[in-house]
């Protein structure tokens, strides 16, 4: 599933219920090995997180929030999440979590215009 600020893929040999994608998804940023939340919050930097080899994405764990109970539902066992490094990063100091909302593409067929390439 492509988002305007991330790519979310299903892990190999995992079958997921498509209803996962009907609720808003979020990305929990993964701290680099040896980095504590307190260190990361004291001096926020891209270097605090696990970043892809090309440096374009932050490796994340996908999660959603139950609309019924408000509980956080982790999808780390079924989904990969790569968040664009220019995404809006949020922090929750109570849960000690850096995260970002995954933004679905806004697409309306009626907004499309025909073009000629010749």
Secondary structure, 3 states (H helix, E strand, C coil): CEECCEEEEECCCCCCCHHHHHCCEEEEECECCCCCHHHHHHCCCHHHECECCCCCEEEEEEEEECCCCCCEEECCCCEEEEEECCCCCEEECCCCEEEEECCECCCCHHHCCCCCCC
